[in-house]
Amino acid sequence: MTTVRAGGRLRPPDTRGAHRDAPLPAPPVSRRRGLSSSRVAGWGFLAPVVAYLCAFYLYPLYRNVDLSVRHYTVRSFVQGGAEFTGWDNFRQVLQDPSFGTALRNTMVFTLVSIVFQYAFGLALAVFFHRGFRLAPTLRALFLIPWLLPLIVSASTWSWMLNSESGVVNYALHLVGVGRVDWLTSPSWALTSVIIANIWIGIPFNLVILHSGLQNIPAELYEAAALDGANGRQQFWRITFPLLRPVSAITLLLGLIYTLKVFDLIWITTKGGPGDSSTTLATWSYRLGFGSLLPEFGRGAAVGNLLILIALAFGLVYVRVQRRQTT
């Protein structure tokens, strides 16, 4: 390497450009093999999930969309060759008088259920968070409605609310109240299934909210007590604000789950009497499979509308979750 004389002094040549233009050394062969093997392993773990989603979510969704844009009969449903009708099934569904009733019942059933589920779940979570000797045992007992199969819970409520031999009417008779036609009266059918759904959903809210309460530092309550705050003030100034992120997730998950409740309503009232307790889920099933002349296209169209509503709330859930993580 030569030097350049400048002003009587020897100066080394500028080699910064040479270092910048020099090619980077290739990674070792073992490292490249490690990267490729890790990618193969990653795709290997991901493949079962992708296959599961395609088989049980993507294909049924595609099949449901295909049903909603064709005129299917029992023969064409089995043999194929159904006539393409485009948006005709959706137009018939939206113009049907039952659509407004089903949509209203769905909104009432969903909103009333999640409000009372959250209220009772939060009250029980705060109660068990105080800690006492039988708290774990009682909390485990409250989980029974959530652990039971839904068909068992629905059958139990159907027996309890029976107009003739139900235990609820028997208890009302003991206190001097007349018989109530819980499942056969248009005025009480929707209320009955809402009560049953609230009972089933309380344990879910209890578990999630109780776990959120455990993440609140106890030092905050101690400092508030030293400042003279009573229990009510501690709840509204500490517990409820710090529990807000968990509450948002709980309400959104409950909303998405309650929108598609079918088993409970169908077993207890079948959406009746008339359309008094019909929701979008039960109406979709009734159109597709509940009559001698099934209308598969219209039933699938109602199901797709319900999917769009649930998807909208699912996007809200994702947005709330992202906002909490940032």
Protein Blocks (a to p, Z undefined) as FASTA:
>chain_A
ZZddeehiacdddfklmmmmpccddddfklmmmmmmmmmmmmmmmmmmmmmmmmmmmmmm
mmmmmmmmcccdfklmmngoiacehjmmmmmmmmpmklmmmmmmmmmmmmmmmmmmmmmm
mmmmmmmmnopaklmmmmmmmmmmmmpcfklmmmmmmmmmpmklgmklmmmmmnopacdd
fklcfklmmmmmmmmmmmmmmmmmmmmmmmmmmmpcfklmmmmmmnopafklmmmmmmmm
mmmmmmmmmmmmmmmmmmmgmklmmmmnnopahjllccfklmmmmmmmmcfbdcfklmmm
mmmmmmmmmmmmmmmmmmmmmmmmZZ
